[in-house]
Amino acid sequence: MAGRLEGKVIVILGASDERSMGAATARRCHEEGAKLVLAARRLDNVKAIADSLGAHAIGCDITDEKQLVALADAAVSHYGKLDGAINFAGIETSSPIADISREVLQQNCDVHLIGTTLFIKHMTARMADGGSVVTTSSQTALLAPPGLAAYAGTKSGADHIVRIAAVEYGAQNIRVNSLSPGFTPSAMTEGFLSIPNIEQAFVNEIPLGKLPSTDDMANAALWLLSDESFMTGRILDISGGQTLRRIPTATEMGF
């Protein structure tokens, strides 16, 4: 039986750590027959993961438009086409608005807003026969957590660009969606989870009673990238229902 992505060429940006959502998605797509181009800012970090899956590895910084062009071109030059692309690139920052710096705002804009828009621009430009582009939002863009104006604000702005892109590229049979993870144990959240109260504080706000996993994100990404998904311009919330409630307070998290 053919895999759900059999014969499709998929780009995954942000697959530099075995514990990451990007790596989990790469493994899941590989299981379903995809030919993969894996990318991250540091080529040495992504190459080991790519080698284990028989994938092509390339270095790519989402804030550098020339490198995004090279990433899209690599898929076509290596495999002859591009069918799907997903962006997991992101940075973590936290600051109340009263203390926020222009530098932090600009960094978040460069990665989450401008980078996402240019990722969509250059991946869709190589999708000659339709396809799917997915970017990564956050449950913080659906809620309103204090201290995350730069992070959540630029993620939320990118979500609206996704909606506009869905309208613009629909006639080319290209779907554009956003995956919105809840608080997920991964390489990026490892430090937070070392704080004793963090996990339980989040679980208390999740109707399904447990944190989502990187495999949950990979399965959702697989569906968005596959032909099974007749959805575009939407934010797919994979939080176990936490966005029906709230983000725990700093006191509840033990800060």
ABEGO torsion letter per residue (X at the ends): XBBAABGBBBBBBGBABAABAAAAAAAAAAAAGBBBBBBBABAAAAAAAAAAAGBBBBBBBAABAAAAAAAAAAAAAAAGBBABBBBABBBBBBBBAAABBAAAAAAAAAAAAAAAAAAAAAAAAABAAEEBBBBBBBAAAABBBBGAAAAAAAAAAAAAAAAAAAAAAAAAGBBBBBBBBBBBBBAAAAAAAABAAAAAAAAAABAAGBBBBAAAAAAAAAAAABAABBBBGBBBBBAGGAAABBBBBAAAAGX
